[in-house]
Amino acid sequence: MTGRPETARALVLTAPRQIGFLDLEVPRPETNCALLRVEACGLCGTDHEMYTGHLPAAVPLVPGHETVGVIEEVGQAAAARWQVGVGDRVAIECFQSCRRCQPCRTGVYRRCEENGLGTAYGLSPLDTPPSLSGGWAEYHWLGPDTMLVPVPEELEPIDATLFNPVGAGIRWGAELPATGPGEVVAVLGPGIRGLASAAAAREAGAAFVMMTGKGAGDHPRLETAADFGVDLVVDVDDQDPVQALRSATGIRGADVVVDVTANAPSALGQAVDLAAVGGRIVLAGTRNSAETPGFRPDVVIYKELQLIGALGVDTAAYRQALDLVARDQYPFRSVARRVAPLDEADDLLSTMAGESDGAPPVHAVLVPWAGR
């Protein structure tokens, strides 16, 4: 590659609320690796929770785990393995897979014995090579254990960052709970992943979908929920969600409950109360707390409930997500979005954490520089 960069500008988190730019070395070319030019990186709750310190992080690190970019340089072995070439736009899976250990061979690569969270892109520290391993940068180094997904030609980079939240909705709202035709689904949390979970449940054949939010700040999101297949919205500050579901459907509980709330310790108790006998509860939103007000463990026994923990997504769901976004059956590309350059990350992250006067965007994206 002509003019190959020796260093790349990256935004580094060094402590809670402490981020700054560093020039990091770009590794030498290798036959089984690639160099990605970052175009956009989506943000989620994990990002602003690491920024504020609510979620411990292995600092210093380059955050960013919802990365979309263009292959700038690729070794021969990597090109053959990934079936990509220079100039191809791809979405990057943050987890890596050795493809050899038992979890990887069975498809559960999030538990890779050589990788896992320790080498996850956007979550691993600078002293875990390569340092240039997060999406908040001009370039992103892709090692041999990387997994990636081609982006459809009709999707621009910023829209393509929806691969992660929409993929999460597909996995959490449909695949993990095995949502089926005619079932009743309750989604707790009206963020982008909640909206995607609702759409995925509807795609799987759900007959009725309810969504909950909390407080006036969630009202704009709840107002758009019908466009994503939601039949009933409930502000839990104003209504009892269990009674609201019964009044609307005459049914005593939801077959599937998907909890995508963040920093909401009481949501677990609501999920258990909402679930029907024999129901399945997907827990995908982190509490960042050991407190569980309103949670009655005995109800799990009496109702014979299944509690399903969900860590991340997978490449199969990412592929489905990109196709679903490109189809425009649901208005994912039209949700309230804020795009900011890396040098405005502080303000955007504070807004996402609810620390600013403005309402947090449904979808937030960082790009390497202004005007991109």
N, C-alpha and C positions, 0 to 999 in steps of 0.2 A: 504494500500500500504506500503510495507516494505521500510524503509529509506525515508519516505516522507520529502521533504525539508521544513524547517521552513522559509527560505528566498530565494529569487531568484534575480539573477543579472539582472539589467535592465538598458538600456541606456536612460537617461532622458534629455529632452530638457528644459533648464531653462531660456533661452533668445536667441535671434537671434545669431546663430553661436556658441552657448554655449551648448555643450552636454557632459555628463559625466556619469559614472556608479554609481548606487546606489544599495544597497541590500534592496529589498522591501519584506515586510511580505507576506507570502503565507497564504491566509485565511484558517480557519479551515474547514474540510469537511462538506458539507451540502447535503441533499438528493436531492435538486433541482439544484445543481451546478456541475461543473466539473473543473478539472485541466488539461490544455493542455501543453504538452512539445513542445515548438516551434521548428520547423525544418527549416523554411524559411519564409521570409516576403518580398513581392514585394514592390517596390518603385514607386511612381508616382510624377507628378508635385506638388501635394499638399504637399508631404514630403519635397522636396527641397525648395518650397516656404515658408513653415513654418520655415525651417532651416535658410534661408537667411533673414527672416523677411518680405518678400513681402506679405505674407498671415498671418494676425494676428492669434495667437494661445493662448489658455488658459494655459499658462505655470505656473508652471512646469507640464510636462506630459510625459508619455511614448508613443512616436509615433509608427506608424505601424498599418495599417488597411487592409493589404492584406496578412493575416496570414494563414499559413498551418502548421499543426502539428499533433501529435499523442495524443489521449486521454490517459492520465496517471492515472486519477482517475475520477470516475463518480458516482454520487449519484443515488439511485434506481429510483427516480422520473424523474431525468434528462435523464437517460438511456432509460426509457420507452418513454419519450416525443420525444427525438431525434433519437431513434432507433439506438443507438451506444453502444459500449462497450469498455473496456480498450484495447488499442492496435490499435484501428481504426484510420486511417488517415482522417482528415477532413479539409475543408476550412471554415474560419470564416467570416460571414457577419459582417461588422463593425457596422451597425445600429442594434439596439435592438427593440424588439416588445413586448408590454405588452399583446397583443392578446385580449384585452378587449375593448379598445377605438374604436370609430367609424372609424378613419383612418386605424387602424390595422385590424378591421373586414372586411374592404373593400379592403384590400391588399396593401394600401398605407402606409406601416409601417414606411417609412422614416419620416412621419409626426406624429408619435406616440406621444400622449399627455403626456405620462410619460417619454419618452426617447428623441427621436430626436437627434440633434447634441450634446446636453448636455451630453449624456452618450455614444456617439459613440466610439467604440474601436479605440484607436490610436489618438483620438481627444479630449478626456475628461481629465481634470486636475487631479493631484494626490489627491486633496482633495475631489474628487467624488469617493466614494468607488465602487469597490475595486481599489486600486492604480495600481495593476498589471493588466492593461487593454489595453496593446498595444503589438504589435508584435516584438518590438525591445528589446527582453528579452529572458531569458532561458525558462520561463514559462509564461502562460497567463491564468488568471482566467476567467471562463465562468459562468456568472450569469444566473439566471432563465429566463431572457428575451432574451437570446442569440439565434441566428439562425445559423445553420451550414449546410454544404453540404458534403456528403461523397465523397472522392476522388477515382476515378477508380484505381484499383490495378496496371494497367500498367503505371501510371504516378508517376514519382519520385517527391519528394517535391518541388524542384526548378522549374520544369516544371509546377507543379500544381499551383504555384503562378500566372500563367497566367489566372486563373479563373476570376480575377477581371478585368484586361484590356480587355480580350476577351469578358467577359460578358458585359462590358460597350459597346463594339462595337455592340454586338447583340441588346442591348436595344436601343442604339442611332441610329444605322444604319439601323435597320429593324423594331423594334417593335413600338417605339414612333412615327415615321413618317408614319407607316403603308406602308412601301415600298412594291411595287407590281410588278408583271411581266411587262417587257417592259419599265420600267421607267428609266430615266436618273438621276444619283446620282453624286453629287460633294462632296468630302470629303476634308475639309481644315485642313491640319496638317498631316504629315507622321510618327508620332510616333506610338507606339504599339496600342494605341486606334484608331488611324486613320486607320491603316492597318486592324485592326479587324472590324471596321465599313465598310470598303470596302468589306471585305470577307462576312460580314453579309448581305450587300446589294445584293451582287451577289447570295448568298444563297436564298434570298427572291425573286430572279427573275429579278433583274435589268438588263437592256439591255446594259447599258453603264455606266462606272464608271470613273470619273476623280478625280485626287488627286493633291492638291497643296502643295508646300513647299516654303521656303523663304531662299535664299542664298545657298552658296556652302556647308555649313554644313549639309543641308538637302539632298544633292544629293545622298549620299550612300543609304539613306532610300528610296528615290524616285526610285532608280535603282532596288530595290527589290519589288516594289509595284505590278508589273505585276504578281508575284507569289501569290498575294492576290486578284486577280480578277480585277486589275486596267487596264483600256484601254489607258488612257492618263495621263501623269504627266506634271505639269507646275510649274516652278519656277517663283513666282510672281515678283521677282526682274528683271526678263528678259522678261516676257510675260504678257499681259493682259489676265487673266483667262477667262473672258467673250468672248473675241475674239477667244481665243484658243479653247474653247468649240464649238463655232459656226463653226469655220473652220473645226474641226474634225467631227462634226455631222450634220451640217446644221440646228441645232436646236437652238432656241433663248435662252433657259435657262434650268436649271435642275429642275426636279420635286421635288427632295429632295436635300437639302444642309445640311451637317453635319459639324458643326464647333467644332473641338476638339483642336483648338490652345490654347496656354497659353500665357498670357502677350502680347497679340497681339491686341491692340485696333482697328486697321484698319480692322480686319477680319470681323467684323459685316457688315461694308459697302460692303465688297466683297461678303459676303453671300447674301445680299439683291440684289445686282446687278446680281449675278449669277442665282438667282431663277427665274423660269418661272412664268408666270401668274398663280395664284392659288397654287403656290409651298409651300412646308413646309420646315422650317428651324429649325434644332435642335441646340440649343446653349448649349454646354456641357463644353467648355473650359472657365475658369474664366479669366477676363480681368485684375483684380486688378487695375482698372483705371476707372474713370468716363468719360474719353475722348473717343470719337467714330469718329475719322477722316474718312471722306468719307461716313458716314452714312446719308442717306436722308430719314427721316421718311415718307415723302409723298409717296415714292416709295412703302412702305408697303401697303399703302391705294390703290394706283393705281393698283398694282398687286394683291391685295387681298391675301396677304401672311399670313401664319400662323407661328408665332414664338413660338417655344416649348422649354421651359427651362427644363434641365435635371440635376437632383441632384442624383448622385449615380446610383446604379444598383439594382438588386433584386435577390433573391435566385433562381427564375425560370431561369433567364438568366445565373446565375452561373452554374447551372446544364447543360444547353445547352453548355456553354463554355467549361466545362471540357470534355464533350463528343466530341466536335468539335476538341479540342486540341489532345485528345487521338486518333482520327481518322487519323490525319496527312494529311488530304486533303489539308491543307494550312500549310506552313512551320513555324508555330509559334515557335516550339521548336528550330528552327535553326536561329532565328534572332540574331543580334549582342547583346550579353549579357555580363554583368559583375556581378560577384558574389563576395561579400566581407564579411568578418566577421564584427561583430559589432564594434570592435575597429578600423576599417578603414572606418567607416561611414562618417567622416568629408570629406575625400578625394573624396569618391564616390558622396556625395551630392553636393560638389562643382563642380565636373565634370558634373553632371546632370544639374546644374544651368548655365552651359556654362562658368564657371570661370577658367577652366583649358585648357591647350593646346590640350588635346585629345578630340576627338569627343564624345559627350554623348552617352552611349549605348542605343539601342532601348528598351532593357529590363534590369532593374537593380534589384538585389535581395540582401538582407542582411541575413546572417545566424548567429546563436549564437556565433560560434567560428570557427577559421581557421581549414580547413580540413574537415568540415562537408559537 
